[in-house]
Amino acid sequence: MSTSSWLLDLLCANRERMKMAIGLLIVCGLLLGLSALYVGPGDESFPLLVIDIVLVGGGLAFFGGSYWYCTKRAMDDYSRN
């Protein structure tokens, strides 16, 4: 078994836990959206807001893509049997 296959198996074994991570990241994104209403480009906290938006967006992309891939993989495995 190759290393990438082993890592994908390990990732997909935690597919149900990804729902919680996605939900938390969505809530963090909503709170960041509220913060963006009060923080402008000239404020001292603006760079922190930008970093947080990048981290939340990256986390959503990773966990969303992983959840989609693992669900597709599980459906393909089920249809083969």
N, CA, C and O atoms as a Tinker XYZ file with bonds, in Angstrom:
   324  protein
     1  N      0.847000   -1.174000    0.000000    73     2
     2  CA     0.000000    0.000000    0.000000    64     1     3
     3  C      0.895000    1.241000    0.000000    63     2     4     5
     4  O      1.825000    1.362000    0.798000    81     3
     5  N      0.590000    2.144000   -0.907000    73     3     6
     6  CA     1.403000    3.355000   -1.008000    64     5     7
     7  C      1.063000    4.330000    0.118000    63     6     8     9
     8  O      0.030000    4.214000    0.778000    81     7
     9  N      1.943000    5.274000    0.313000    73     7    10
    10  CA     1.755000    6.249000    1.383000    64     9    11
    11  C      0.531000    7.124000    1.129000    63    10    12    13
    12  O     -0.222000    7.426000    2.055000    81    11
    13  N      0.331000    7.530000   -0.120000    73    11    14
    14  CA    -0.827000    8.390000   -0.411000    64    13    15
    15  C     -2.136000    7.635000   -0.201000    63    14    16    17
    16  O     -3.109000    8.208000    0.290000    81    15
    17  N     -2.166000    6.379000   -0.561000    73    15    18
    18  CA    -3.368000    5.572000   -0.327000    64    17    19
    19  C     -3.626000    5.407000    1.161000    63    18    20    21
    20  O     -4.775000    5.458000    1.599000    81    19
    21  N     -2.577000    5.212000    1.941000    73    19    22
    22  CA    -2.716000    5.073000    3.388000    64    21    23
    23  C     -3.229000    6.369000    4.008000    63    22    24    25
    24  O     -4.072000    6.335000    4.904000    81    23
    25  N     -2.724000    7.515000    3.535000    73    23    26
    26  CA    -3.170000    8.802000    4.063000    64    25    27
    27  C     -4.627000    9.083000    3.691000    63    26    28    29
    28  O     -5.383000    9.621000    4.500000    81    27
    29  N     -5.016000    8.721000    2.478000    73    27    30
    30  CA    -6.405000    8.923000    2.076000    64    29    31
    31  C     -7.346000    8.022000    2.870000    63    30    32    33
    32  O     -8.446000    8.442000    3.229000    81    31
    33  N     -6.923000    6.779000    3.150000    73    31    34
    34  CA    -7.726000    5.898000    3.990000    64    33    35
    35  C     -7.883000    6.479000    5.393000    63    34    36    37
    36  O     -8.967000    6.429000    5.974000    81    35
    37  N     -6.817000    7.018000    5.922000    73    35    38
    38  CA    -6.849000    7.628000    7.252000    64    37    39
    39  C     -7.751000    8.861000    7.266000    63    38    40    41
    40  O     -8.506000    9.072000    8.215000    81    39
    41  N     -7.671000    9.670000    6.217000    73    39    42
    42  CA    -8.516000   10.856000    6.118000    64    41    43
    43  C     -9.990000   10.469000    6.004000    63    42    44    45
    44  O    -10.839000   11.048000    6.682000    81    43
    45  N    -10.290000    9.503000    5.160000    73    43    46
    46  CA   -11.689000    9.120000    4.939000    64    45    47
    47  C    -12.268000    8.349000    6.125000    63    46    48    49
    48  O    -13.488000    8.263000    6.258000    81    47
    49  N    -11.437000    7.797000    6.971000    73    47    50
    50  CA   -11.944000    7.134000    8.170000    64    49    51
    51  C    -12.558000    8.149000    9.131000    63    50    52    53
    52  O    -13.351000    7.778000    9.997000    81    51
    53  N    -12.207000    9.403000    8.990000    73    51    54
    54  CA   -12.725000   10.470000    9.858000    64    53    55
    55  C    -13.749000   11.340000    9.146000    63    54    56    57
    56  O    -13.907000   12.512000    9.485000    81    55
    57  N    -14.440000   10.784000    8.170000    73    55    58
    58  CA   -15.385000   11.565000    7.373000    64    57    59
    59  C    -16.517000   12.129000    8.221000    63    58    60    61
    60  O    -16.922000   13.272000    8.014000    81    59
    61  N    -17.029000   11.369000    9.156000    73    59    62
    62  CA   -18.135000   11.855000    9.980000    64    61    63
    63  C    -17.713000   13.009000   10.888000    63    62    64    65
    64  O    -18.530000   13.869000   11.216000    81    63
    65  N    -16.466000   13.031000   11.288000    73    63    66
    66  CA   -15.972000   14.128000   12.134000    64    65    67
    67  C    -15.772000   15.414000   11.349000    63    66    68    69
    68  O    -15.716000   16.499000   11.926000    81    67
    69  N    -15.664000   15.288000   10.031000    73    67    70
    70  CA   -15.472000   16.479000    9.204000    64    69    71
    71  C    -16.698000   17.373000    9.222000    63    70    72    73
    72  O    -16.576000   18.584000    9.034000    81    71
    73  N    -17.873000   16.809000    9.444000    73    71    74
    74  CA   -19.090000   17.623000    9.501000    64    73    75
    75  C    -18.987000   18.666000   10.614000    63    74    76    77
    76  O    -19.374000   19.821000   10.434000    81    75
    77  N    -18.468000   18.251000   11.749000    73    75    78
    78  CA   -18.321000   19.176000   12.873000    64    77    79
    79  C    -17.308000   20.274000   12.535000    63    78    80    81
    80  O    -17.542000   21.442000   12.848000    81    79
    81  N    -16.206000   19.920000   11.912000    73    79    82
    82  CA   -15.197000   20.915000   11.542000    64    81    83
    83  C    -15.757000   21.904000   10.525000    63    82    84    85
    84  O    -15.506000   23.106000   10.619000    81    83
    85  N    -16.513000   21.401000    9.555000    73    83    86
    86  CA   -17.116000   22.281000    8.550000    64    85    87
    87  C    -18.112000   23.222000    9.210000    63    86    88    89
    88  O    -18.153000   24.409000    8.886000    81    87
    89  N    -18.909000   22.706000   10.126000    73    87    90
    90  CA   -19.870000   23.549000   10.833000    64    89    91
    91  C    -19.191000   24.631000   11.643000    63    90    92    93
    92  O    -19.629000   25.781000   11.638000    81    91
    93  N    -18.123000   24.274000   12.342000    73    91    94
    94  CA   -17.389000   25.271000   13.124000    64    93    95
    95  C    -16.747000   26.333000   12.236000    63    94    96    97
    96  O    -16.722000   27.512000   12.591000    81    95
    97  N    -16.235000   25.921000   11.096000    73    95    98
    98  CA   -15.628000   26.883000   10.185000    64    97    99
    99  C    -16.671000   27.812000    9.578000    63    98   100   101
   100  O    -16.385000   28.984000    9.334000    81    99
   101  N    -17.875000   27.304000    9.332000    73    99   102
   102  CA   -18.944000   28.163000    8.824000    64   101   103
   103  C    -19.318000   29.213000    9.872000    63   102   104   105
   104  O    -19.506000   30.385000    9.543000    81   103
   105  N    -19.425000   28.790000   11.131000    73   103   106
   106  CA   -19.732000   29.748000   12.206000    64   105   107
   107  C    -18.611000   30.773000   12.336000    63   106   108   109
   108  O    -18.879000   31.964000   12.499000    81   107
   109  N    -17.367000   30.327000   12.266000    73   107   110
   110  CA   -16.243000   31.278000   12.321000    64   109   111
   111  C    -16.297000   32.255000   11.158000    63   110   112   113
   112  O    -16.008000   33.439000   11.331000    81   111
   113  N    -16.663000   31.777000    9.979000    73   111   114
   114  CA   -16.796000   32.651000    8.818000    64   113   115
   115  C    -17.885000   33.692000    9.010000    63   114   116   117
   116  O    -17.715000   34.852000    8.635000    81   115
   117  N    -19.010000   33.279000    9.596000    73   115   118
   118  CA   -20.085000   34.245000    9.869000    64   117   119
   119  C    -19.639000   35.302000   10.878000    63   118   120   121
   120  O    -19.927000   36.487000   10.711000    81   119
   121  N    -18.939000   34.871000   11.921000    73   119   122
   122  CA   -18.438000   35.836000   12.907000    64   121   123
   123  C    -17.394000   36.765000   12.296000    63   122   124   125
   124  O    -17.342000   37.946000   12.639000    81   123
   125  N    -16.567000   36.249000   11.399000    73   123   126
   126  CA   -15.603000   37.111000   10.713000    64   125   127
   127  C    -16.317000   38.105000    9.813000    63   126   128   129
   128  O    -15.881000   39.246000    9.661000    81   127
   129  N    -17.422000   37.660000    9.214000    73   127   130
   130  CA   -18.212000   38.578000    8.388000    64   129   131
   131  C    -18.775000   39.727000    9.205000    63   130   132   133
   132  O    -18.800000   40.868000    8.744000    81   131
   133  N    -19.227000   39.432000   10.414000    73   131   134
   134  CA   -19.694000   40.494000   11.301000    64   133   135
   135  C    -18.549000   41.422000   11.706000    63   134   136   137
   136  O    -18.724000   42.637000   11.796000    81   135
   137  N    -17.393000   40.842000   11.946000    73   135   138
   138  CA   -16.232000   41.660000   12.306000    64   137   139
   139  C    -15.816000   42.558000   11.152000    63   138   140   141
   140  O    -15.359000   43.682000   11.363000    81   139
   141  N    -15.973000   42.063000    9.944000    73   139   142
   142  CA   -15.563000   42.847000    8.774000    64   141   143
   143  C    -16.413000   44.105000    8.619000    63   142   144   145
   144  O    -15.989000   45.067000    7.978000    81   143
   145  N    -17.601000   44.101000    9.201000    73   143   146
   146  CA   -18.435000   45.301000    9.129000    64   145   147
   147  C    -17.851000   46.453000    9.937000    63   146   148   149
   148  O    -18.097000   47.618000    9.626000    81   147
   149  N    -17.084000   46.136000   10.965000    73   147   150
   150  CA   -16.578000   47.159000   11.882000    64   149   151
   151  C    -15.081000   47.433000   11.747000    63   150   152   153
   152  O    -14.565000   48.362000   12.368000    81   151
   153  N    -14.387000   46.639000   10.950000    73   151   154
   154  CA   -12.945000   46.814000   10.788000    64   153   155
   155  C    -12.682000   47.307000    9.370000    63   154   156   157
   156  O    -13.166000   46.729000    8.397000    81   155
   157  N    -11.922000   48.365000    9.273000    73   155   158
   158  CA   -11.600000   48.933000    7.967000    64   157   159
   159  C    -10.127000   48.752000    7.644000    63   158   160   161
   160  O     -9.337000   48.358000    8.503000    81   159
   161  N     -9.761000   49.042000    6.399000    73   159   162
   162  CA    -8.362000   48.868000    5.982000    64   161   163
   163  C     -7.351000   49.686000    6.767000    63   162   164   165
   164  O     -6.170000   49.338000    6.763000    81   163
   165  N     -7.744000   50.728000    7.422000    73   163   166
   166  CA    -6.788000   51.542000    8.165000    64   165   167
   167  C     -6.598000   51.115000    9.610000    63   166   168   169
   168  O     -5.702000   51.620000   10.286000    81   167
   169  N     -7.412000   50.206000   10.091000    73   167   170
   170  CA    -7.356000   49.797000   11.497000    64   169   171
   171  C     -6.164000   48.874000   11.756000    63   170   172   173
   172  O     -5.632000   48.229000   10.852000    81   171
   173  N     -5.767000   48.842000   13.039000    73   171   174
   174  CA    -4.636000   47.993000   13.420000    64   173   175
   175  C     -4.972000   46.510000   13.334000    63   174   176   177
   176  O     -4.081000   45.690000   13.113000    81   175
   177  N     -6.240000   46.155000   13.503000    73   175   178
   178  CA    -6.636000   44.744000   13.500000    64   177   179
   179  C     -6.967000   44.218000   12.102000    63   178   180   181
   180  O     -7.327000   43.050000   11.956000    81   179
   181  N     -6.851000   45.060000   11.078000    73   179   182
   182  CA    -7.188000   44.628000    9.722000    64   181   183
   183  C     -6.303000   43.474000    9.218000    63   182   184   185
   184  O     -6.831000   42.532000    8.626000    81   183
   185  N     -4.982000   43.512000    9.431000    73   183   186
   186  CA    -4.180000   42.368000    8.974000    64   185   187
   187  C     -4.580000   41.047000    9.636000    63   186   188   189
   188  O     -4.541000   39.993000    9.001000    81   187
   189  N     -4.961000   41.109000   10.902000    73   187   190
   190  CA    -5.418000   39.908000   11.596000    64   189   191
   191  C     -6.712000   39.386000   10.985000    63   190   192   193
   192  O     -6.893000   38.175000   10.858000    81   191
   193  N     -7.605000   40.283000   10.610000    73   191   194
   194  CA    -8.856000   39.893000    9.967000    64   193   195
   195  C     -8.588000   39.210000    8.630000    63   194   196   197
   196  O     -9.223000   38.207000    8.302000    81   195
   197  N     -7.653000   39.750000    7.863000    73   195   198
   198  CA    -7.319000   39.154000    6.568000    64   197   199
   199  C     -6.717000   37.761000    6.756000    63   198   200   201
   200  O     -7.067000   36.833000    6.027000    81   199
   201  N     -5.820000   37.610000    7.723000    73   199   202
   202  CA    -5.222000   36.301000    8.001000    64   201   203
   203  C     -6.289000   35.304000    8.431000    63   202   204   205
   204  O     -6.274000   34.152000    7.998000    81   203
   205  N     -7.208000   35.739000    9.275000    73   203   206
   206  CA    -8.286000   34.854000    9.726000    64   205   207
   207  C     -9.188000   34.432000    8.567000    63   206   208   209
   208  O     -9.604000   33.275000    8.496000    81   207
   209  N     -9.487000   35.347000    7.675000    73   207   210
   210  CA   -10.323000   35.016000    6.523000    64   209   211
   211  C     -9.625000   33.991000    5.634000    63   210   212   213
   212  O    -10.263000   33.064000    5.135000    81   211
   213  N     -8.330000   34.153000    5.437000    73   211   214
   214  CA    -7.574000   33.196000    4.624000    64   213   215
   215  C     -7.560000   31.823000    5.296000    63   214   216   217
   216  O     -7.739000   30.807000    4.624000    81   215
   217  N     -7.350000   31.780000    6.609000    73   215   218
   218  CA    -7.318000   30.504000    7.322000    64   217   219
   219  C     -8.683000   29.806000    7.312000    63   218   220   221
   220  O     -8.763000   28.597000    7.097000    81   219
   221  N     -9.737000   30.560000    7.541000    73   219   222
   222  CA   -11.081000   29.963000    7.533000    64   221   223
   223  C    -11.443000   29.506000    6.123000    63   222   224   225
   224  O    -12.004000   28.425000    5.946000    81   223
   225  N    -11.129000   30.310000    5.134000    73   223   226
   226  CA   -11.397000   29.913000    3.744000    64   225   227
   227  C    -10.602000   28.684000    3.333000    63   226   228   229
   228  O    -11.131000   27.790000    2.671000    81   227
   229  N     -9.337000   28.636000    3.721000    73   227   230
   230  CA    -8.519000   27.458000    3.427000    64   229   231
   231  C     -9.022000   26.218000    4.138000    63   230   232   233
   232  O     -9.033000   25.128000    3.565000    81   231
   233  N     -9.442000   26.382000    5.397000    73   231   234
   234  CA    -9.988000   25.251000    6.143000    64   233   235
   235  C    -11.275000   24.739000    5.530000    63   234   236   237
   236  O    -11.484000   23.530000    5.433000    81   235
   237  N    -12.145000   25.660000    5.114000    73   235   238
   238  CA   -13.385000   25.245000    4.452000    64   237   239
   239  C    -13.099000   24.530000    3.140000    63   238   240   241
   240  O    -13.738000   23.526000    2.824000    81   239
   241  N    -12.150000   25.038000    2.384000    73   239   242
   242  CA   -11.802000   24.390000    1.117000    64   241   243
   243  C    -11.232000   22.993000    1.358000    63   242   244   245
   244  O    -11.589000   22.050000    0.652000    81   243
   245  N    -10.348000   22.855000    2.349000    73   243   246
   246  CA    -9.746000   21.553000    2.626000    64   245   247
   247  C    -10.780000   20.549000    3.133000    63   246   248   249
   248  O    -10.904000   19.450000    2.594000    81   247
   249  N    -11.520000   20.936000    4.175000    73   247   250
   250  CA   -12.472000   19.993000    4.750000    64   249   251
   251  C    -13.660000   19.739000    3.827000    63   250   252   253
   252  O    -14.168000   18.619000    3.771000    81   251
   253  N    -14.108000   20.759000    3.107000    73   251   254
   254  CA   -15.191000   20.561000    2.152000    64   253   255
   255  C    -14.782000   19.649000    1.011000    63   254   256   257
   256  O    -15.528000   18.749000    0.624000    81   255
   257  N    -13.591000   19.888000    0.474000    73   255   258
   258  CA   -13.082000   19.024000   -0.594000    64   257   259
   259  C    -12.828000   17.608000   -0.120000    63   258   260   261
   260  O    -13.113000   16.645000   -0.833000    81   259
   261  N    -12.294000   17.481000    1.082000    73   259   262
   262  CA   -12.042000   16.146000    1.638000    64   261   263
   263  C    -13.336000   15.394000    1.886000    63   262   264   265
   264  O    -13.423000   14.197000    1.609000    81   263
   265  N    -14.344000   16.084000    2.407000    73   263   266
   266  CA   -15.626000   15.440000    2.665000    64   265   267
   267  C    -16.283000   15.006000    1.360000    63   266   268   269
   268  O    -16.845000   13.914000    1.275000    81   267
   269  N    -16.210000   15.858000    0.350000    73   267   270
   270  CA   -16.770000   15.514000   -0.958000    64   269   271
   271  C    -16.044000   14.296000   -1.543000    63   270   272   273
   272  O    -16.687000   13.369000   -2.037000    81   271
   273  N    -14.705000   14.298000   -1.486000    73   271   274
   274  CA   -13.938000   13.183000   -2.031000    64   273   275
   275  C    -14.242000   11.883000   -1.301000    63   274   276   277
   276  O    -14.440000   10.845000   -1.932000    81   275
   277  N    -14.280000   11.937000    0.014000    73   275   278
   278  CA   -14.520000   10.718000    0.794000    64   277   279
   279  C    -15.939000   10.199000    0.588000    63   278   280   281
   280  O    -16.153000    8.987000    0.572000    81   279
   281  N    -16.902000   11.087000    0.433000    73   279   282
   282  CA   -18.269000   10.654000    0.154000    64   281   283
   283  C    -18.349000   10.012000   -1.228000    63   282   284   285
   284  O    -18.990000    8.975000   -1.397000    81   283
   285  N    -17.705000   10.620000   -2.207000    73   283   286
   286  CA   -17.680000   10.054000   -3.561000    64   285   287
   287  C    -16.985000    8.704000   -3.558000    63   286   288   289
   288  O    -17.434000    7.770000   -4.222000    81   287
   289  N    -15.908000    8.598000   -2.828000    73   287   290
   290  CA   -15.164000    7.339000   -2.741000    64   289   291
   291  C    -16.011000    6.255000   -2.078000    63   290   292   293
   292  O    -16.000000    5.107000   -2.523000    81   291
   293  N    -16.735000    6.600000   -1.033000    73   291   294
   294  CA   -17.587000    5.623000   -0.363000    64   293   295
   295  C    -18.729000    5.182000   -1.279000    63   294   296   297
   296  O    -19.100000    4.008000   -1.282000    81   295
   297  N    -19.283000    6.099000   -2.047000    73   295   298
   298  CA   -20.354000    5.736000   -2.969000    64   297   299
   299  C    -19.835000    4.831000   -4.080000    63   298   300   301
   300  O    -20.524000    3.897000   -4.489000    81   299
   301  N    -18.636000    5.097000   -4.569000    73   299   302
   302  CA   -18.040000    4.245000   -5.614000    64   301   303
   303  C    -17.763000    2.839000   -5.067000    63   302   304   305
   304  O    -17.989000    1.847000   -5.760000    81   303
   305  N    -17.272000    2.756000   -3.823000    73   303   306
   306  CA   -17.017000    1.454000   -3.211000    64   305   307
   307  C    -18.306000    0.688000   -2.998000    63   306   308   309
   308  O    -18.336000   -0.531000   -3.163000    81   307
   309  N    -19.383000    1.392000   -2.630000    73   307   310
   310  CA   -20.668000    0.745000   -2.398000    64   309   311
   311  C    -21.264000    0.233000   -3.709000    63   310   312   313
   312  O    -21.862000   -0.843000   -3.737000    81   311
   313  N    -21.105000    0.999000   -4.801000    73   311   314
   314  CA   -21.693000    0.594000   -6.079000    64   313   315
   315  C    -20.934000   -0.578000   -6.707000    63   314   316   317
   316  O    -21.499000   -1.308000   -7.522000    81   315
   317  N    -19.671000   -0.767000   -6.343000    73   315   318
   318  CA   -18.900000   -1.894000   -6.874000    64   317   319
   319  C    -19.300000   -3.207000   -6.233000    63   318   320   321
   320  O    -19.153000   -4.271000   -6.834000    81   319
   321  N    -19.806000   -3.132000   -5.013000    73   319   322
   322  CA   -20.172000   -4.367000   -4.296000    64   321   323
   323  C    -21.561000   -4.755000   -4.558000    63   322   324
   324  O    -22.028000   -5.767000   -4.035000    81   323
